[in-house]
Amino acid sequence: MTGITSASTGRSVRGWLLSVPYTPPTMVSLPPEEVYRKIVATGVKAEGLGARILGLGAFTSVVGDAGITVAQRLPIPVTTGDSYTITVAVQALREAGEQMGRPIRNATVAVVGATGAIGKTCAEILSREAGELILVGRREDALHAVKERCKGPAHVTISTRVNAIYKADLILTVTSAVHEIIEPQHLKPGAVVCDVARPRDVSRAVAEQRDDVLVIEGGMVEVPGAVDFGFNFGFPPGKAYACMAETIALALEGRYEDYTVGKDISAAQADEIGEIATRHGFKLAGFRSFEKPVSDQHIDEVRQVMVYTQVIASVFTPPYEVSPMEVTPSPDIFAVLLFLFFVLFIALS
Ligand SMILES: NC(=O)c1ccc[n+]([C@@H]2O[C@H](COP(=O)([O-])OP(=O)(O)OC[C@H]3O[C@@H](n4cnc5c(N)ncnc54)[C@H](OP(=O)(O)O)[C@@H]3O)[C@@H](O)[C@H]2O)c1
């Protein structure tokens, strides 16, 4: 990667994208030790190239203890990118809500995957801003613990049922499920969903059947400078995932240290990396939905359809019975999930 230049200092960094050739289903099915070995071997290669910090992208940060073991075994520092992912996800949900006429302060907000590394800190931050907050996860005891962390004024409830999100105006979903878990019937008219998960949590059927809801991908960021990633990972030129951006921002800041490792991330750390990234010129890069850009016109159309469907929905109750959060994987999704799993390395040029 070349051309990355800080907007505040003019400092440039270069880096490498290296792939760990495992899909998410493979990573979750293998013993963590085997996946660690592969990631560490890639990290050693990165160090040989001259990298001074290693970023763990996508599922390489989800496996096992989220970077702690990998950091212990490598001579260069490691970060998962989760702190900046949290900041950008909340920002994207907030901005999409505003554009849909659903400001977060009046909204019922749901976090799906609320017991995860990213989800629990998003919940903590959203409890400062939302009217009501619904935490959705698989384990009730863990949900209670996350609820304890939510010190903001929002009224917080928990649920182990994904259909609890039907009440929500704004939904942030960030599970590490390897299959889709949010289906068209789970969403009320006008709902805004920020899907941070990779592979995604929201079923493609939502895009096909629900033109009255807005689904955006969380975490696309504009990187400062005339950036050439040297590889097309599916984003427009100059745009990166927030987890990649965290590693780049730390390199621009000269913070060659283990930054985000492990599954306990403080809201203060998410705030700090947000401040560092903004200072160097990173910013939210508009919205995308199912690999396509979301235009203002599309948002207007969703709002119009929402008004009609809300009238109809007010007459009927939700058309389904409660179902467990865990759903059976649909086999075809695995074909779609030939997703890039990368580790990102940045070094001073
Ligand atoms: N867009 C980006 O830039 C970016 C950056 C980093 C990560 N990510 C993505 O964010 C997601 C979450 O990462 P994380 O580090 O927070 O993961 P994590 O710590 O493993 O947490 C995952 C959460 O998902 C839940 N979960 C796992 N499998 C599930 C299933 N089958 N059904 C329902 N819930 C399930 C977990 O529940 P339990 O607590 O019960 O296990 C937990 O709440 C991943 O998809 C990752 O690839 C995206």
The ligand as an SDF file (V2000), in Angstrom:
LIG
                    3D

 48 52  0  0  0  0  0  0  0  0999 V2000
  -16.4240   -3.8930    9.4430 N   0  0  0  0  0  0  0  0  0  0  0  0
  -15.2500   -3.8790   10.0610 C   0  0  0  0  0  0  0  0  0  0  0  0
  -14.4030   -3.0190    9.8300 O   0  0  0  0  0  0  0  0  0  0  0  0
  -14.9730   -4.9440   11.0940 C   0  0  0  0  0  0  0  0  0  0  0  0
  -13.8520   -4.8600   11.9240 C   0  0  0  0  0  0  0  0  0  0  0  0
  -13.6320   -5.8340   12.8870 C   0  0  0  0  0  0  0  0  0  0  0  0
  -14.5260   -6.8980   13.0280 C   0  0  0  0  0  0  0  0  0  0  0  0
  -15.6020   -6.9660   12.1960 N   0  0  0  0  0  0  0  0  0  0  0  0
  -16.5840   -8.0480   12.3310 C   0  0  0  0  0  0  0  0  0  0  0  0
  -17.3400   -7.8520   13.5210 O   0  0  0  0  0  0  0  0  0  0  0  0
  -17.8940   -9.1070   13.9480 C   0  0  0  0  0  0  0  0  0  0  0  0
  -17.7700   -9.2700   15.4550 C   0  0  0  0  0  0  0  0  0  0  0  0
  -16.4190   -9.2080   15.8530 O   0  0  0  0  0  0  0  0  0  0  0  0
  -16.0540   -9.3220   17.4160 P   0  0  0  0  0  0  0  0  0  0  0  0
  -14.5780   -9.2050   17.4930 O   0  0  0  0  0  0  0  0  0  0  0  0
  -16.9010   -8.4160   18.2390 O   0  0  0  0  0  0  0  0  0  0  0  0
  -16.4840  -10.8420   17.7030 O   0  0  0  0  0  0  0  0  0  0  0  0
  -16.7290  -11.5720   19.1070 P   0  0  0  0  0  0  0  0  0  0  0  0
  -16.0220  -10.9000   20.2140 O   0  0  0  0  0  0  0  0  0  0  0  0
  -16.4450  -13.0010   18.8660 O   0  0  0  0  0  0  0  0  0  0  0  0
  -18.3010  -11.3610   19.3840 O   0  0  0  0  0  0  0  0  0  0  0  0
  -19.2310  -11.9180   18.5330 C   0  0  0  0  0  0  0  0  0  0  0  0
  -20.6490  -11.8010   19.0590 C   0  0  0  0  0  0  0  0  0  0  0  0
  -21.4720  -12.5470   18.1720 O   0  0  0  0  0  0  0  0  0  0  0  0
  -22.1900  -13.5410   18.9100 C   0  0  0  0  0  0  0  0  0  0  0  0
  -22.3370  -14.7310   18.0760 N   0  0  0  0  0  0  0  0  0  0  0  0
  -21.3650  -15.5730   17.6520 C   0  0  0  0  0  0  0  0  0  0  0  0
  -21.8900  -16.5470   16.8880 N   0  0  0  0  0  0  0  0  0  0  0  0
  -23.2240  -16.3030   16.8240 C   0  0  0  0  0  0  0  0  0  0  0  0
  -24.3220  -16.9730   16.1980 C   0  0  0  0  0  0  0  0  0  0  0  0
  -24.1420  -18.0740   15.4770 N   0  0  0  0  0  0  0  0  0  0  0  0
  -25.5610  -16.4190   16.3390 N   0  0  0  0  0  0  0  0  0  0  0  0
  -25.7420  -15.3040   17.0620 C   0  0  0  0  0  0  0  0  0  0  0  0
  -24.7460  -14.6480   17.6980 N   0  0  0  0  0  0  0  0  0  0  0  0
  -23.5100  -15.1490   17.5730 C   0  0  0  0  0  0  0  0  0  0  0  0
  -21.3570  -13.8070   20.1440 C   0  0  0  0  0  0  0  0  0  0  0  0
  -22.1540  -14.3540   21.1590 O   0  0  0  0  0  0  0  0  0  0  0  0
  -21.4890  -15.1010   22.4360 P   0  0  0  0  0  0  0  0  0  0  0  0
  -20.9470  -13.9870   23.3000 O   0  0  0  0  0  0  0  0  0  0  0  0
  -22.6060  -15.8310   23.0390 O   0  0  0  0  0  0  0  0  0  0  0  0
  -20.4150  -15.9950   21.8850 O   0  0  0  0  0  0  0  0  0  0  0  0
  -20.8880  -12.3830   20.4480 C   0  0  0  0  0  0  0  0  0  0  0  0
  -21.9050  -11.6250   21.0610 O   0  0  0  0  0  0  0  0  0  0  0  0
  -17.1990  -10.1580   13.0950 C   0  0  0  0  0  0  0  0  0  0  0  0
  -18.0870  -10.5350   12.0530 O   0  0  0  0  0  0  0  0  0  0  0  0
  -16.0040   -9.4270   12.5000 C   0  0  0  0  0  0  0  0  0  0  0  0
  -15.5940   -9.9690   11.2700 O   0  0  0  0  0  0  0  0  0  0  0  0
  -15.8530   -6.0060   11.2450 C   0  0  0  0  0  0  0  0  0  0  0  0
  1  2  1  0
  2  3  2  0
  2  4  1  0
  4  5  1  0
  4 48  2  0
  5  6  2  0
  6  7  1  0
  7  8  2  0
  8  9  1  0
  8 48  1  0
  9 10  1  0
  9 46  1  0
 10 11  1  0
 11 12  1  0
 11 44  1  0
 12 13  1  0
 13 14  1  0
 14 15  2  0
 14 16  1  0
 14 17  1  0
 17 18  1  0
 18 19  2  0
 18 20  1  0
 18 21  1  0
 21 22  1  0
 22 23  1  0
 23 24  1  0
 23 42  1  0
 24 25  1  0
 25 26  1  0
 25 36  1  0
 26 27  1  0
 26 35  1  0
 27 28  2  0
 28 29  1  0
 29 30  1  0
 29 35  2  0
 30 31  1  0
 30 32  2  0
 32 33  1  0
 33 34  2  0
 34 35  1  0
 36 37  1  0
 36 42  1  0
 37 38  1  0
 38 39  2  0
 38 40  1  0
 38 41  1  0
 42 43  1  0
 44 45  1  0
 44 46  1  0
 46 47  1  0
M  CHG  2   8   1  16  -1
M  END
$$$$
